[in-house]
């Protein structure tokens, strides 16, 4: 649904109510309407401000009554309410003024004028209103229309106050600038640099949510722009020092860029998913701690993949990324070097090794190959090996379609040998599987005979 369509629907529903002339769309919906035109689709949330005490609750109840929305959810502490209408979440609040205690994001809230409501917001582009009764645009803070016309991100009021009230706005400034292609106004930019350490007072979970919104931009160029801006303002060193440490880190002959610029190029070559983009961003973070020199003076980063996997896991845990996701991203980081010696067409690697890798990564194998391909294409031109991953995909597909499955189970060992110790069962299965990798034609009976001497002679499992 477009904003104009929603406005007409609500205006008709509010006919005869004193709330009609006091109700306004606010914030992002109005900004995007002015930037992208009347046909721009809303969603998923739309903010509506009401210049009446307790107006948020009153308007939510009236809209529910007249348009048969979901039952209003009311938050009395902040004077807000919400309903769902045709899949849109409408968030209602009375216009308000706020006061903050130092390092406390929860404000003391009271009813305020439309201008006071505008000045409590973050940036001019987000402090615009559309009157629901007639569609007129209001700019009570006096900056929003100017900033949209001139493509500027600027605080609606004193930048130091705006950022001290909620330091997460430092990240929001970067996200809006990179997403919209706007410049950050000089005073606001200077305040971002000056106030960046205040992010230490924000929870890692909130920082992660804002940062992941940047990572998930569909256009890779916007992701790169955001990370460059984070680096230039010093924010990256505060929230992701592991990535910031790659800036200026010179590499070996296989790279024409430093580790940071290489990482950005890998990001640009990656799929627009959270797993792929996190893996690309973190794949080389171990390099800052593993750089050394060979006897001939050339640079090497031995073990950076394994160290990077550990670092990635801890970083993602710090950001409260779900365990399954951080395990997968860490696994991809740790595996991004496994095909480096496989040659231009991936032929310098045995089928048995491919089977081991397929078994280790299972359905995530294709994500690993995606990362390897993005990494390869970001190397110096003469070392990019454009055919490598294409050929490896073909070999993996052929192995999957032509070879039987490893079908020996712990139950088979229990039935054949009476083994019940889980540790010994696991060790015997692993021995059988390593042999099967070398000769996938071995069936269940042959594998059982292979390990029979280890059981009957009670040999120590190596």
N, C-alpha and C positions, 0 to 999 in steps of 0.2 A: 504494500500500500504506500502511495506517495503522500507527502505531507499535505498537499493541497486537498487531496481526497479525504484525509483524516480530519482536516480542519472543517470542511463542509459538513461532514458527518457529526462532529461534536457541536458545531455552531447550531445546527438544526435541533439536536437533542437538547441544547441548553436554552432554547427559546423560552422567554418568560421568566427565566431565573436571573436574579441579581448577580450571580456568579459569571454570567456570560461576558460582561464588559471588564471583568477583573481577572480573566484567565488567559494565560500566554504559554505557547510552546517556548522552551528555553534550551540553550546550550547546543549540543551537537546536531540536533535535528534541524535547527535554524541555520547553523553554520553550513551544513552539507546542502541544504536547500539553496542557499546563496551561491555556493561553489559549483554544484553539479546540476542545478536546474530543477524544474518542476516535476520531471518524471523520475527523479532519484528515489529509489525504494528505501523506506524506513527500515530500521530494525537493528537489533531486536528490542531495544528499549527507547522509549520516548519520554522526555521530561516535560512536565507541565507545572508551571508556577501560578499560584493564585494569590492576588494581593488582598487577602482577607484573612484575619486571624482564624486559625484552624481550617483554612480554605482547602488544604490538601485532602483532609478527611471528608469535608463536606462535598467537594467536587467528586471524589471517588464514589461516595455513596449515591450521589445523584446520577452519575454516569451509569453506575451499576443498575439503578432502578429503571432508567430510561432506555438503555441499550442492552440490557440482559448480559452483562459481562460476568466474569468470574466474581466471586464474593470478594470484597475489598479486604486486603491485608493492611492493617494499620500499625504504624510504629509511633506510639505516642511521644517517645523521648525526643524525636526529631520532628514531630508534626508532619510525618509523611504517610502516604498510603499508596497502594498499587492495585491495579486490576489487569486482567488479560482480556484484550479485545481482538478477535480475529487473528490470534497468534502474536499480537504485539503486547508487550508489557508496558502499560502506561503508568509512569511514576509521578504521583502528585505531591506537591509540597507548597505550604504557604511561603510567600516571599519572606526572607529572613535576614537577620544580621547575626554574625557569629563573633565570638571572642575565644581565643586559645590561650592555654597555659603553655609555657615553654616545654618543648619536646612531648607534648600531649596532643595527638591528632584529634581527639574527641573535643569538639567545641562546645561552649555554652551557647545555646540557640534561643533567639527570641524573634518575635514578629518584626519585620522591617519593611521599608518601602521597596519599590522596584529597583531604585538606584542602589540602595544598600544591598539588595540581593545580587545585583550585578557586580558590585565591588568585592563581594566575598568570593567570587569565582577566580579561576586561575588566569586565563588569557583573554584578551579582547575578543578573539574570534569565538570564544565560548560564552561570552556575556551578552549575547543578542537574544531578542525575544520576538515572537510573532503573535500578534493579538488574534485570538481565536474568532472573535466576532467578525472581523473584517479583513484579516490577513496582512495588516500593516506591520512593518518591521520597526522595532524600537531598539535604540542603542543607548541605554541609560548611562553607561560608563563613558560614552563618548569616544571609544577607541575601536570598537569592533568593525564597523563598516570601513573605516580607514585601513585597518590592518588586512582585511580580506581583499580590498581593492589593490593594496600594495604588496600582498603576499608576504606578510610579516607575522611572526610569532612574537608577541609582546605581552608582558604581564598587564593585567587590567588596572593594577595599582602598584605601589612601591614593590619592586621585585624582591627585596630582602624580606619584607613582610609576607608576601605571597609564598615564598619558598620556606620560610621558617614555620608557617602555619602547617604546611604539609610538604615535607621534602620530596615526596614522591612526584611532585609537580616538576622537579628537575628532569626526571625521566620522561614525563609527559611532554615537556617542551621539545625534547629530542624526537620523540615519536611523532608528534604532529608536524614538526619541521620536515622530517624525512618522508613521512607519508604524503604530505601535501606538496612537497617541493618548495616550501617557504624558507625565507631567511629568518634567523633569530635576531631580533632588534638588539642593538649594541648594549644598551643598559641591562636588558634581560640576559644577554650572553655573559656579560661581565659578572652579573650576580650568580649565574650558574657556576661559573668557574670559582667564584669566591665562596659559594655556599655548598659546594659538592660534598664536603665532609659531613654535612647534616644527614646524608643518606645512612650514616651509621646508626641513626636513631629510628630507622624504618625496618620492619621485619623483613627477613630474607624472602619470605613467601610473597609479600607484596611486590618487592623488587623483581622477583622471578616472573610474576604475572605480567608486569609492565614490560619486562625485557622480552618475554616470550611473545607478546603481542607484536613487538618489532620483528622478531625472527619469523613470524608467520605471515608477514606481508607477501602477497602473491608475487609481486615483482621483486626479483632478487636485487635490482638496483636500489630499491628503497631500504632493503636490509643492510646493504653495504653502506649506504649513506648514513644510516642510523649508527652503525658501529664506528664509522669514521668520526662522526660528531661526538659520540661518547668518548672516543680516544682524545680528540682535540680539546674537549672541555675538561679532561681529567677524571670524568666520571668512570670510565672503564677501569682505571687503576683502583678505584674504590670498590666497585661491585664485582669485577672480574680481573683481579690482578694477574691471574694465571695467563689470561689472553693478552693483557697489556704488556706482559714481559716479553712477548714475541716481537714487539716493535723494534726495528733496527737490528734484529738478530740476523746477521749474515749467514748464508748457507753455503753448500758445496756446489760443484759444477753442474749438478742436476737441476739447479734452480737459478732463475734469472731475477728472482724477487727475494726480499727478506722474508722471514718466517711469517710476519704479520700480513704483508701484502699477499703472500702465497695463500694464507688462510682465507683471506677475503675472496680470492679468485676461486678457491675450492667451494666456498659458500655460494658464490655466484653460479657455479656449475651444478649445484645440488638441487634435488627435488624440494618443492615448497611444503615440506612436512616438518613437524617439530623434531622427530627422531633424526631425520637426515640433516637438518640444519644444525642441531646441537652437535652431532657427530662431526660435521665438517668444521664447525667453529673450534672444537676441542681436539681434533685429531693430532695436532702437533704440539700441544701444550707441554709435553715432556721435553721438548728440545731445549728450552731455556736452562734446563738443569743437567743436560747430558752432553753439551757441546764439548768436544775435545779435538785434538789435532793428531794426525798421523805423522810418521817420521818424515814424510815429504812435505809436511806443512799444510796438507789439505784438511778440510773440516769433516768431522763425522759426528753422528748423534746416536751412538750405539745404545740400544735399549730404550730409546725415547717412546716407542710405541707401548711397551709394557708399563713404564712409569706413567705415561700419559693416561693409560686406562685406569690406574689407581687414582691419579689426580682427578680425572673426570668424574669418577664415582663419588669421591668426597665432595667435589664442587657441587654436583647435582643433588647430593644429600643435603648440603648446606641450603640449597634452594628449595628443599622439600619436593623435588621431582619424584613422582611415584617410583617405587622400588623396581618394578618390572622395566620401566623406561630407562632408569639410570643403569640397570644391569645391562640392558641391550646397548645403550650408547657407549658404555664403557667397553663392552665386548667388541663393538665395531672399531673403536679407537685402538684397542689392543691388537686388532687383526689387520689394520690397514696396510701393513708391510708384507703380508704373507706371500703375495704374488710378485714381489719386486724382482725376484731372480727367475721368473718364469719365462722371460724372453718376449720378443715382439708379438708373437702369436700364442703365448701361453703354453708352448710345447716343452719347455724345460722343467716340467713338473710331472711326476708320475701319476698314473691313475690312482694308485693306492693312497697318495697324498691328497688327491682331490676327494677321494672317498672319506678320508679322515676329516677334511674340512667340511664336507657336506654333512657329515654326522655331527660335527661340533656345532655348526651354525643352523642346521635344519632349515626352517622356513625363513630365517633371517639371512640366509646366504646371499640372496639377491640384494638386500640392503648393503651388505658388505661390498659386493661387486659395484654397486652404485657409488659408494664412497671411494673405492679404488679408482674407478673411472674418472670421478670428479678430481681426485688428487693427481692422477696421471696427466690430465689435460691442463693442469696448472703448473706443470714443470717447464723447464726451459724447452723451447720448441724441438730441439734435436733429441730430447729424451722423453717425449710424451707417449710413445707407444699406443697410437690410437686403435690398433687392432687387438690389443691384448685382451681386454675385457670381453669384447665381442666373441673372440675365439674361446675364451674360458666359459662363457655362458653356453656356447654350443657344446663344449665337452661335458659340462655338468649335465646338460639336458640329455645328451646321449647316454651318459652313465645311468641317469635316473630311469630312462626308458628301457635300457637293455640289460641291466643287471638285476639279479634277484635280491631280495631283502635279507639282511641278517636276521635270522629267525630263531636263534637260540635264546631261551629265557631262563630266568631263575627257577621257574617251576620245572623246567626240563632237568636242571641240575638236581633239584630236590627229588624228583621221581627216579632219576638214574642212579644217583649216588647217595641219597639220603642226607644231603648237606642242608643244614638249616641256618648256619651262621651267616648273617647278611653280609658281613665284611668279606668273608671268604667267597661267597657267591659273587659279589661284585668284582672281586679280583680275578676270579676264574673267567667270568664273562668278558672282562677287559682283555685278558690274554687271548681268548678265542676271537674277539673282535679284531685285535691287532693282526692275527694270522689271516682272518677273513679279508681284511683290507688288501693284503698282498695277493690273495687268491679268492675272489668273490664267488668262484664256482663251488666252493666247499659247502656241503649241505649240513643239516643238523647232525646226522649220524657221524659224519666225518669229524665235525668239531668236537663232539662228545668223545670220540676216540682219541683225539689230539690231547685233551686235558685229562683223560682217564689215568695216565701214569702219575700225574701230579697228585691225584686224589688217593689212588691205591697205595702209592709209596709214601704218602704223607709228607711229600716234599714241601719245603717252604716256598710259598708263592713269591716269586721275585717282584 
